[in-house]
Amino acid sequence: MADVNSVMVAIGDFGPFQRRIVILGSLPLILLAFVLVGVVFVGNAPDHWCWSPVSERLQEVCGWTEAEVREVTVPRSEQTGAFSRCQRFDVDWSKSQNKCVEVDWTLASNKSQTVSCDGGWVFDRSHSSMVSEFSLVCEHSWLADLNQVFLAFGFFIGSFVTGYLADRFGRKPCLIASMLGLGLSGVGIMLSPWYLLLLTFRFLQGFCGKGAWTASYVLVIEFFGASNRKFVSMVSRTFYSTGMVILPGLAYFLSSWRSLMLVMSLPCFLFVSYFWLVPESPRWLFSQKRTAEAMRVAASVARINGRSLPQTEIILEGKKEVNPMSVMDLFRTSDMKKNTLILIYAWFTSSIVFQGLVLRFGLTGDDLLLDFFISALVELPTGVIFYMLVDRVGRRSLMAATNFTGGIACLVMPFVSQDFAWLKKSIIIIGRLAIAIGYETVNFANTEMYPTPLRNLGVSVCSSAGDIGAIVAPFLLYRLATIRQELPLFLYGAMSVLYSGLITMLPEMRGLPLPETIEEAKNLRGRKKQPKTAVDLVI
């Protein structure tokens, strides 16, 4: 097989072409940030209370405002003083001839008699969401959890299907098809008149989102050498964080969730242009024995980077049949099995903790838009911090340190008094930043653990554990929070601390070239670091 790493060094593994391809490959992550965390806004439960059968009659006859009607029809919580969201007073207003002046007497005689919201709800009209449109509150609140669950289930199924397709038919066609599907499914969600149909499109959105994410990341990183792969993760994470910063601004100006969904989805169709703008990965072409095509791409990259290929030394091979890889190849040897299982747990934990901390914004009762924006802004330097540390301290140490820090933050935060609200927010933001850095590092390290024929499948399968985590994250958060609001943080803390210990059992890939064969992947600990000087092109 061709010495692929020598080819990449010869054509330049960090030149103008790489800087262009990393920008093009990271642009989809802005939209993927919308898909993954947009539910915080499109699925947010706005302030609501029971609609009473006589609400409109009281407004008409008595001339009361909506706020005044709520005062006499909706009970308040004895603990917090807030209006109940799922109960109303059981008052028969038809028995009162002077209902507009006999309110105090009526409430005094019926103040302990309440019933559930049998006539529907009144929602805050400043912003609409899926929850307000489909009345997914109170006894129907579990249906709102399905929004993110169906997305995560789509990610999970997509991890196997799109991972295989990208390794079988190429990174580029998988990326383009996935972005097109992402746009179509987003428009389908926006147009859905029924919640079940919406959930179906949400599943497809997750399915296509998984294909777009893995294919774009793997495609880009395969153009880089070992010493510069961290640059890909830094740029991609920065673009993802930028999407999170932009999102609350869009939600502020677009009060309708359907308008917000449309704006988040339409840009996906622009990525059809990648058919002409982005080449296929030469590493993948080499792995498929499509040497002539690989060398054409390599020659184009070399020309843009100001390099030249010694054509006389290149031996072109005919196209040969390549045995397709399967999921079982990820567990072929004891070392690969151990690495795969640890990475699966790492993805599972990262997803539960990160998504739990993001979704938790909807439970705190604070300014959702402002708090989300500040948190996303603090998280913006995640990629830069990762870039500065990943080669200095190594992949394992960085994952262990960040997840230990995030875990301790989650464990400490519940014990901080509400009188120090600024301190609680600071601790949780630091914890979320640490978890985000660890999340990016496991994504980066995962691509280095597997050979080229298995790389996309390996990332997809391991990250599918993160999709399972995303499926259970809303249920863990919302159900545990009904017992005690801070209870999920104890779970997040324990899982993160365990993660920090297990991750030290992985091999360190700092400075090593990407493995090209199963044999190289089996002996990761015994491989030598890739020299930083150029080598002759030998095929």
Residue, then its C-alpha position, 0 to 999 in steps of 0.5 A: m500500500a502507498d505510504v500515505n503519510s509521505v504523500m501528505v508531507a510531500i504535498g504540504d500538510f499545513g498550507p493554504f489548501q489546509r487553511r481553506i479546507v478547514i474553514l469550509g469543513s467547519l462551516p456546517l458546525i455552526l448549523l449543527a450547533f443550531v440543531l443540537v441545542g436549538v431545542v433550548f429555544v424552540g422547545n422551551a416551555p414559556d410561562h403558562w397557566c390554566w385557561s378557565p371556562v369563564s376567563e373570556r366572559l370575565q374580561e368581557v363583562c367585568g372589563w378585567t385584564e388578563a392579569e386580573v382574571r388570572e388573580v381570581t382563577v389561578p391559585r398561587s404556590e404556598q412555598t414560592g408565591a408563583f402562579s400554578r401552571c397546572q391547577r385552577f380554582d374550581v369555581d362555579w361562576s354561574k351561581s354568582q349574579n354579581k361575580c365582578v364584586e363578589v370575587d373575594w367572597t367566592l375565593a374565600s369559600n373555594k380557596s382550597q378547591t382546585v382542579s387540573c387544567d381541563g380547558g387548556w392553557v394560556f401561554d406567554r405570547s412574547h415568544s412561541s415554541m413547540v411546547s406552547e403550540f402543541s400544549l406539551v405541559c403538565e401531564h403532557s410534559w413528557l411529550a416535550d422530552l421526546n423532541q430531543v430524544f428523537l433527535a438523539f435517536g436519529f444521531f444514534i441510527g445515523s452513526f452506524v448507517t452514515g459511518y458505514l456509507a462514508d467509509r464505503f462511498g466516500r466522505k464528500p458524497c456523505l457530507i453533501a447528502s447529509m447537509l441536503g437532508l438536514g435542510l429538508s428535515g428542518v423545513g419539514i419540522m417547520l411545516s409540521p401541523w402534527y407533533l408526531l410528524l414533527l418528531t419524525f422529521r426531528f429523527l431525520q434531522g438527527f440522522c442527517g446531522k450525524g452524517a454531516w458532522t462525522a463526514s466533515y470532521v474526518l474529511v478535513i482532518e485526513f488532509f492534515g499531518a500529525s503535528n497540525r491535526k489539533f488545528v482542525s479541532m480548534v477551528s471546528r470547535t470555534f465555529y460550533s461555539t460561534g453557532m451557540v453565540i449566534l443562536p440566542g440572538l436569532a431567538y431574540f429577534l424571531s419570536s416564532w419558533r417556526s420562523l427560527m427553525l426555517v432560518m436555522s435550516l435554509p443555509c443547509f442547502l448552500f452546502v450542495s456547492y461543496f460538490w465543486l468546492v471540496p475534493e475527496s479525501p486522498r487518504w480514503l481514496f488510497s485506502q480504497k486502492r483508487t490510486a489514480e484519483a488520489m494522486r489527482v487530488a494530491a497534485s491539486v493540493a500540492r499546486i495550491n500549497g506551492r509544492s510539486l510531486p515527483q511524478t516519475e517516482i509514482i507508481l499508479e495501481g489499478k483499482k482493486e476490490v477492498n473488503p468492507m469493514s464492519v463494526m466487529d473490526l473495532f473489537r478485533t484485538s484486546d487493545m482495540k476492544k479496550n480502547t473502544l469501550i473506554l471511548i464509548y463511555a467517554w462519549f456517553t458521559s460527555s453527552i449526558v453532562f454537556q447536554g444536561l448543563v445546557l438544557r438546565f438553563g430552562l429550569t433555573g427560572d432566570d433570563l434564558l436568552l441572557d444566561f445562554f448567551i453569556s455561557a456560550l460566550v465564555e465557552l467560545p475560547t474552548g477551541v483555543i484552550f484545547y489548541m494550546l494544551v492538547d500537545r503540551v499536556g497530551r490527550r489523556s491528561l487533558m481529558a482526565a484533568t478537564n473532566f475531573t474539574g467539570g465533575i468537581a464543579c458539578l458536585v460542589m455547586p449544589f452546596v453553594s447558597q442561593d445568596f451567592a447566585w453569582l458564585k453558583k453561576s461562575i462554578i457551573i460555567i467553569g464546569r461547563l467550559a471544562i466539560a466542553i474542552g474534554y468533549e472536544t478532546v475525546n472527539f479529536a483523540n477518537t479519530e487518531m485511534y483507528p486506521t483509515p478504513l475504519r476511521n469514520l466508522g470508529v468515530s461514528v460507533c463510539s460517538s453513538a454512545g454520546d447519542i444514547g446519552a443524549i436520548v436519556a439526558p432530558f429524562l435524567l435531568y427533568r425527572l431527577a429535577t422533580i425530586r430536587q433541582e440540584l440532584p442531576l448535578f450529583l450524577y454528572g459529577a460522579m460520572s465525570v470523575l469516573y471518566s477522568g480515571l478510565i481515560t488514563m488507560l488509553p494510549e497517548m497519540r501525541g505526535l504520532p501519525l494516523p494509523e493506516t492499517i489494522e496492524e498499526a492500530k493494534n500497536l499504538r503504544g509501540r509506534k514512533k512519533q512522526p518526524k516534523t521534517a519532510v521525507d522523500l515521496v516513496i510509493 
